[in-house]
Amino acid sequence: MKKICAKYASKFIKDGMVVGLGGGSTIQYLIDYVKDKDIQVVTPSVKTALKAQKEGLTVLNTQYVDHVDIAFDGCDEVDFHLNALKSGGGIHTQEKIIASMANEYIVLIDETKFHETLAFKTPVVVEVLPKAYGIVKKKLQLLNGNVVERVSDNKDGIMISDEGNLLLDVYFTDVNDISKLNQTLLMMPGVVDTSLFVDMVTGIIMVNAKGAFKKEGKGEFYAL
């Protein structure tokens, strides 16, 4: 499924483009399909950068880029209104920077990750300045969020982002207004960003047993 999704995504990448690529195995397959194209890549993922460089693609430093033609990424959940939720990588802040520069920001999924509205089966990852840890955790709990400090078997203490901030996994239930939740989280002093993507995704490429399908904006899925 991931290979099929990557193959269809590759058809939208043309020579001369600056292409944003996220993390995850689908993006690894996508690189295999576009490695012979004349493109430049920006990515928040070290793994993706290494793979792209190995295959001979030029990887740009995001710091010096202000425009991306098209960007692709995976996600844990996405809904009909193009709200998306990511959890695994902990690089969502950098992903959002690239998404904000892109003419198109497309998520690549299989049908199990699509919902009419986000199910919040996975946590919202909140990136927090270390000095704001206490107050942000308290405010998240007041929002009925179940806050779990992200840890690793190979590292002592709370996981930190590439920018040196803390990563909190926050589980929400019964979210009635996704946009309001997003704004509330972003307005908390000390919150750098979250893994909830609202008004950023422009399209979805979804694969299932019947084939590959694309959805753009408020439109319905159509076959590719």
Contacts in CASP RR format, 6 or more apart in sequence:
PFRMAT RR
TARGET T0000
AUTHOR 0000-0000-0000
METHOD contacts of the structure
MODEL  1
MKKICAKYASKFIKDGMVVGLGGGSTIQYLIDYVKDKDIQVVTPSVKTAL
KAQKEGLTVLNTQYVDHVDIAFDGCDEVDFHLNALKSGGGIHTQEKIIAS
MANEYIVLIDETKFHETLAFKTPVVVEVLPKAYGIVKKKLQLLNGNVVER
VSDNKDGIMISDEGNLLLDVYFTDVNDISKLNQTLLMMPGVVDTSLFVDM
VTGIIMVNAKGAFKKEGKGEFYAL
1 110 0 8 1.000
1 207 0 8 1.000
1 208 0 8 1.000
2 25 0 8 1.000
2 26 0 8 1.000
2 29 0 8 1.000
2 108 0 8 1.000
2 110 0 8 1.000
3 29 0 8 1.000
4 207 0 8 1.000
4 211 0 8 1.000
4 212 0 8 1.000
5 26 0 8 1.000
5 29 0 8 1.000
5 108 0 8 1.000
5 109 0 8 1.000
5 110 0 8 1.000
5 205 0 8 1.000
5 206 0 8 1.000
5 207 0 8 1.000
5 212 0 8 1.000
6 26 0 8 1.000
6 27 0 8 1.000
6 29 0 8 1.000
6 30 0 8 1.000
6 32 0 8 1.000
6 33 0 8 1.000
6 108 0 8 1.000
7 29 0 8 1.000
7 33 0 8 1.000
8 205 0 8 1.000
8 207 0 8 1.000
8 212 0 8 1.000
8 214 0 8 1.000
8 224 0 8 1.000
9 30 0 8 1.000
9 33 0 8 1.000
9 72 0 8 1.000
9 106 0 8 1.000
9 108 0 8 1.000
9 205 0 8 1.000
10 30 0 8 1.000
10 33 0 8 1.000
10 34 0 8 1.000
11 224 0 8 1.000
12 70 0 8 1.000
12 104 0 8 1.000
12 106 0 8 1.000
13 19 0 8 1.000
13 34 0 8 1.000
13 37 0 8 1.000
13 39 0 8 1.000
13 70 0 8 1.000
14 37 0 8 1.000
14 39 0 8 1.000
15 37 0 8 1.000
15 38 0 8 1.000
15 39 0 8 1.000
16 38 0 8 1.000
16 39 0 8 1.000
16 40 0 8 1.000
16 69 0 8 1.000
17 39 0 8 1.000
17 40 0 8 1.000
17 69 0 8 1.000
17 70 0 8 1.000
18 39 0 8 1.000
18 40 0 8 1.000
18 41 0 8 1.000
18 42 0 8 1.000
18 60 0 8 1.000
18 65 0 8 1.000
18 67 0 8 1.000
18 68 0 8 1.000
18 69 0 8 1.000
19 34 0 8 1.000
19 39 0 8 1.000
19 40 0 8 1.000
19 41 0 8 1.000
19 42 0 8 1.000
19 68 0 8 1.000
19 69 0 8 1.000
19 70 0 8 1.000
19 71 0 8 1.000
19 72 0 8 1.000
20 41 0 8 1.000
20 42 0 8 1.000
20 43 0 8 1.000
20 68 0 8 1.000
20 70 0 8 1.000
20 71 0 8 1.000
20 72 0 8 1.000
20 98 0 8 1.000
20 102 0 8 1.000
21 27 0 8 1.000
21 30 0 8 1.000
21 31 0 8 1.000
21 41 0 8 1.000
21 42 0 8 1.000
21 43 0 8 1.000
21 45 0 8 1.000
21 48 0 8 1.000
21 52 0 8 1.000
21 71 0 8 1.000
21 72 0 8 1.000
21 73 0 8 1.000
22 43 0 8 1.000
22 44 0 8 1.000
22 45 0 8 1.000
22 48 0 8 1.000
22 71 0 8 1.000
22 72 0 8 1.000
22 73 0 8 1.000
22 74 0 8 1.000
22 91 0 8 1.000
22 95 0 8 1.000
22 98 0 8 1.000
23 43 0 8 1.000
23 44 0 8 1.000
23 45 0 8 1.000
23 47 0 8 1.000
23 48 0 8 1.000
23 73 0 8 1.000
23 74 0 8 1.000
23 89 0 8 1.000
23 91 0 8 1.000
24 45 0 8 1.000
24 47 0 8 1.000
24 48 0 8 1.000
24 74 0 8 1.000
26 74 0 8 1.000
26 108 0 8 1.000
27 45 0 8 1.000
27 48 0 8 1.000
27 72 0 8 1.000
27 73 0 8 1.000
27 74 0 8 1.000
27 108 0 8 1.000
28 47 0 8 1.000
28 48 0 8 1.000
28 51 0 8 1.000
30 72 0 8 1.000
30 108 0 8 1.000
31 48 0 8 1.000
31 51 0 8 1.000
31 52 0 8 1.000
31 55 0 8 1.000
31 57 0 8 1.000
32 55 0 8 1.000
34 57 0 8 1.000
35 55 0 8 1.000
35 56 0 8 1.000
35 57 0 8 1.000
39 57 0 8 1.000
39 58 0 8 1.000
40 57 0 8 1.000
40 58 0 8 1.000
40 59 0 8 1.000
40 60 0 8 1.000
41 48 0 8 1.000
41 49 0 8 1.000
41 52 0 8 1.000
41 57 0 8 1.000
41 58 0 8 1.000
41 59 0 8 1.000
41 60 0 8 1.000
42 59 0 8 1.000
42 60 0 8 1.000
42 61 0 8 1.000
42 62 0 8 1.000
42 65 0 8 1.000
42 68 0 8 1.000
42 98 0 8 1.000
43 49 0 8 1.000
43 52 0 8 1.000
43 59 0 8 1.000
43 62 0 8 1.000
43 98 0 8 1.000
44 62 0 8 1.000
44 91 0 8 1.000
44 94 0 8 1.000
44 95 0 8 1.000
44 97 0 8 1.000
44 98 0 8 1.000
44 162 0 8 1.000
45 91 0 8 1.000
49 59 0 8 1.000
52 59 0 8 1.000
53 59 0 8 1.000
62 94 0 8 1.000
62 97 0 8 1.000
62 98 0 8 1.000
65 101 0 8 1.000
66 101 0 8 1.000
67 101 0 8 1.000
68 98 0 8 1.000
68 101 0 8 1.000
68 102 0 8 1.000
68 103 0 8 1.000
69 102 0 8 1.000
69 103 0 8 1.000
69 104 0 8 1.000
70 102 0 8 1.000
70 103 0 8 1.000
70 104 0 8 1.000
70 105 0 8 1.000
70 106 0 8 1.000
71 98 0 8 1.000
71 99 0 8 1.000
71 101 0 8 1.000
71 102 0 8 1.000
71 104 0 8 1.000
71 105 0 8 1.000
71 106 0 8 1.000
72 106 0 8 1.000
72 107 0 8 1.000
72 108 0 8 1.000
73 86 0 8 1.000
73 95 0 8 1.000
73 99 0 8 1.000
73 105 0 8 1.000
73 106 0 8 1.000
73 107 0 8 1.000
73 108 0 8 1.000
74 86 0 8 1.000
74 107 0 8 1.000
74 108 0 8 1.000
74 109 0 8 1.000
75 84 0 8 1.000
75 85 0 8 1.000
75 86 0 8 1.000
75 107 0 8 1.000
75 109 0 8 1.000
75 113 0 8 1.000
75 197 0 8 1.000
76 85 0 8 1.000
76 86 0 8 1.000
76 87 0 8 1.000
76 88 0 8 1.000
76 113 0 8 1.000
76 121 0 8 1.000
76 122 0 8 1.000
77 84 0 8 1.000
77 85 0 8 1.000
77 113 0 8 1.000
77 114 0 8 1.000
77 115 0 8 1.000
77 118 0 8 1.000
77 119 0 8 1.000
77 120 0 8 1.000
77 121 0 8 1.000
77 122 0 8 1.000
78 84 0 8 1.000
78 85 0 8 1.000
78 107 0 8 1.000
78 109 0 8 1.000
78 113 0 8 1.000
78 114 0 8 1.000
78 115 0 8 1.000
78 118 0 8 1.000
78 201 0 8 1.000
78 204 0 8 1.000
79 114 0 8 1.000
79 115 0 8 1.000
79 116 0 8 1.000
79 117 0 8 1.000
79 118 0 8 1.000
80 114 0 8 1.000
80 115 0 8 1.000
80 116 0 8 1.000
80 117 0 8 1.000
81 117 0 8 1.000
81 178 0 8 1.000
81 218 0 8 1.000
82 201 0 8 1.000
82 202 0 8 1.000
82 203 0 8 1.000
82 204 0 8 1.000
82 215 0 8 1.000
82 217 0 8 1.000
83 117 0 8 1.000
83 118 0 8 1.000
83 178 0 8 1.000
83 196 0 8 1.000
83 197 0 8 1.000
83 198 0 8 1.000
83 201 0 8 1.000
84 107 0 8 1.000
84 118 0 8 1.000
84 196 0 8 1.000
84 197 0 8 1.000
84 200 0 8 1.000
84 201 0 8 1.000
85 118 0 8 1.000
85 120 0 8 1.000
85 122 0 8 1.000
85 124 0 8 1.000
85 195 0 8 1.000
85 196 0 8 1.000
85 197 0 8 1.000
86 92 0 8 1.000
86 95 0 8 1.000
86 125 0 8 1.000
86 195 0 8 1.000
86 197 0 8 1.000
87 122 0 8 1.000
87 123 0 8 1.000
87 124 0 8 1.000
87 125 0 8 1.000
87 169 0 8 1.000
87 195 0 8 1.000
88 125 0 8 1.000
88 195 0 8 1.000
89 125 0 8 1.000
90 125 0 8 1.000
90 127 0 8 1.000
90 161 0 8 1.000
90 167 0 8 1.000
90 195 0 8 1.000
91 161 0 8 1.000
91 162 0 8 1.000
92 125 0 8 1.000
92 127 0 8 1.000
92 193 0 8 1.000
92 194 0 8 1.000
92 195 0 8 1.000
92 197 0 8 1.000
93 127 0 8 1.000
93 161 0 8 1.000
93 163 0 8 1.000
93 192 0 8 1.000
93 193 0 8 1.000
94 162 0 8 1.000
96 193 0 8 1.000
96 197 0 8 1.000
96 200 0 8 1.000
98 105 0 8 1.000
99 105 0 8 1.000
99 197 0 8 1.000
99 200 0 8 1.000
99 201 0 8 1.000
100 200 0 8 1.000
102 202 0 8 1.000
104 202 0 8 1.000
104 203 0 8 1.000
105 200 0 8 1.000
105 201 0 8 1.000
105 202 0 8 1.000
105 203 0 8 1.000
106 201 0 8 1.000
106 202 0 8 1.000
106 203 0 8 1.000
106 204 0 8 1.000
106 205 0 8 1.000
107 201 0 8 1.000
107 203 0 8 1.000
107 204 0 8 1.000
107 205 0 8 1.000
108 205 0 8 1.000
109 204 0 8 1.000
109 205 0 8 1.000
109 206 0 8 1.000
109 207 0 8 1.000
110 206 0 8 1.000
110 207 0 8 1.000
110 208 0 8 1.000
111 206 0 8 1.000
111 207 0 8 1.000
111 208 0 8 1.000
114 204 0 8 1.000
114 206 0 8 1.000
117 178 0 8 1.000
118 175 0 8 1.000
118 178 0 8 1.000
120 171 0 8 1.000
120 172 0 8 1.000
120 173 0 8 1.000
120 175 0 8 1.000
123 148 0 8 1.000
123 169 0 8 1.000
123 170 0 8 1.000
123 171 0 8 1.000
123 172 0 8 1.000
124 169 0 8 1.000
124 170 0 8 1.000
124 171 0 8 1.000
124 172 0 8 1.000
124 185 0 8 1.000
124 194 0 8 1.000
124 195 0 8 1.000
124 196 0 8 1.000
125 150 0 8 1.000
125 167 0 8 1.000
125 168 0 8 1.000
125 169 0 8 1.000
125 170 0 8 1.000
125 194 0 8 1.000
125 195 0 8 1.000
126 136 0 8 1.000
126 140 0 8 1.000
126 167 0 8 1.000
126 168 0 8 1.000
126 170 0 8 1.000
126 185 0 8 1.000
126 191 0 8 1.000
126 194 0 8 1.000
126 195 0 8 1.000
127 161 0 8 1.000
127 163 0 8 1.000
127 165 0 8 1.000
127 166 0 8 1.000
127 167 0 8 1.000
127 168 0 8 1.000
127 191 0 8 1.000
127 192 0 8 1.000
127 193 0 8 1.000
127 194 0 8 1.000
128 136 0 8 1.000
128 165 0 8 1.000
128 166 0 8 1.000
128 167 0 8 1.000
128 168 0 8 1.000
128 190 0 8 1.000
128 191 0 8 1.000
128 192 0 8 1.000
129 165 0 8 1.000
129 166 0 8 1.000
129 190 0 8 1.000
129 191 0 8 1.000
129 192 0 8 1.000
130 164 0 8 1.000
130 165 0 8 1.000
130 166 0 8 1.000
131 190 0 8 1.000
132 188 0 8 1.000
132 189 0 8 1.000
132 190 0 8 1.000
132 191 0 8 1.000
133 166 0 8 1.000
135 189 0 8 1.000
135 190 0 8 1.000
136 168 0 8 1.000
136 188 0 8 1.000
136 190 0 8 1.000
136 191 0 8 1.000
137 147 0 8 1.000
137 168 0 8 1.000
139 188 0 8 1.000
140 147 0 8 1.000
140 168 0 8 1.000
140 170 0 8 1.000
140 185 0 8 1.000
141 147 0 8 1.000
143 172 0 8 1.000
143 181 0 8 1.000
143 184 0 8 1.000
144 172 0 8 1.000
144 173 0 8 1.000
145 170 0 8 1.000
145 171 0 8 1.000
145 172 0 8 1.000
146 170 0 8 1.000
146 171 0 8 1.000
146 172 0 8 1.000
147 168 0 8 1.000
147 169 0 8 1.000
147 170 0 8 1.000
148 168 0 8 1.000
148 169 0 8 1.000
148 170 0 8 1.000
148 171 0 8 1.000
149 157 0 8 1.000
149 158 0 8 1.000
149 159 0 8 1.000
149 166 0 8 1.000
149 168 0 8 1.000
149 169 0 8 1.000
150 158 0 8 1.000
150 159 0 8 1.000
150 167 0 8 1.000
150 168 0 8 1.000
150 169 0 8 1.000
151 157 0 8 1.000
151 158 0 8 1.000
151 159 0 8 1.000
152 159 0 8 1.000
158 166 0 8 1.000
158 167 0 8 1.000
158 168 0 8 1.000
159 166 0 8 1.000
159 167 0 8 1.000
160 166 0 8 1.000
160 167 0 8 1.000
161 167 0 8 1.000
161 192 0 8 1.000
163 192 0 8 1.000
165 192 0 8 1.000
172 181 0 8 1.000
175 181 0 8 1.000
178 196 0 8 1.000
178 198 0 8 1.000
179 198 0 8 1.000
179 199 0 8 1.000
181 196 0 8 1.000
182 194 0 8 1.000
182 196 0 8 1.000
182 198 0 8 1.000
185 191 0 8 1.000
185 194 0 8 1.000
185 196 0 8 1.000
186 193 0 8 1.000
186 194 0 8 1.000
202 216 0 8 1.000
202 217 0 8 1.000
203 214 0 8 1.000
203 215 0 8 1.000
203 216 0 8 1.000
203 217 0 8 1.000
204 214 0 8 1.000
204 215 0 8 1.000
204 221 0 8 1.000
205 212 0 8 1.000
205 213 0 8 1.000
205 214 0 8 1.000
205 224 0 8 1.000
206 212 0 8 1.000
206 213 0 8 1.000
206 214 0 8 1.000
206 215 0 8 1.000
206 221 0 8 1.000
207 213 0 8 1.000
211 223 0 8 1.000
211 224 0 8 1.000
212 223 0 8 1.000
212 224 0 8 1.000
213 221 0 8 1.000
213 222 0 8 1.000
213 223 0 8 1.000
213 224 0 8 1.000
214 221 0 8 1.000
214 222 0 8 1.000
214 224 0 8 1.000
215 221 0 8 1.000
215 222 0 8 1.000
END
